[in-house]
Amino acid sequence: MASMAEPEPNQSFETRPQPRDPDPGRLATIVFGLIIIAIGVWFFLDRTLGFDLPEIDWGGLWPLVLVAIGAWILVGAGRRNRT
């Protein structure tokens, strides 16, 4: 006769809490690093190796950088609220 405290052998694992991501900022760090590397490669090819790359108006690009950072923060906050 089995006691009531013992779990059934076919009990579903869905009731267990899922572990949280141990490092939620890792993806943002990787993306930021790739962006910095891409900008460095751009300047290296343009200035050092003399490749004829299209000119970028860096002074006009900064508002887009702010929009991208704000969107990244909102997406990250939305992900944290879902888990």
C-alpha positions, 0 to 999 in steps of 0.5 A: 500500500503506497502512502499519499506523500509519495509522488506517482512515477508518471508525474509530469515535469511541467510543474517544476519551475524553469530555471532563469537565464543565469546571465540575461545581459550576455546577448546585449554584451555580444551585440554591443561588442560586434557593433564596436568591432564592425565600426573598427573594421570600417575605419580600418578598411577606409583609413588604413587600407584605403578601401573606397567605402561610402562616407557615413555622416557620423554626426547625423547617425547619433539619433539612430543610436539613441533610438536603438538603445531605447528599443533594446532597453524596452525589449529587454524589460519586456522579456524580464516581465514575461519570465 
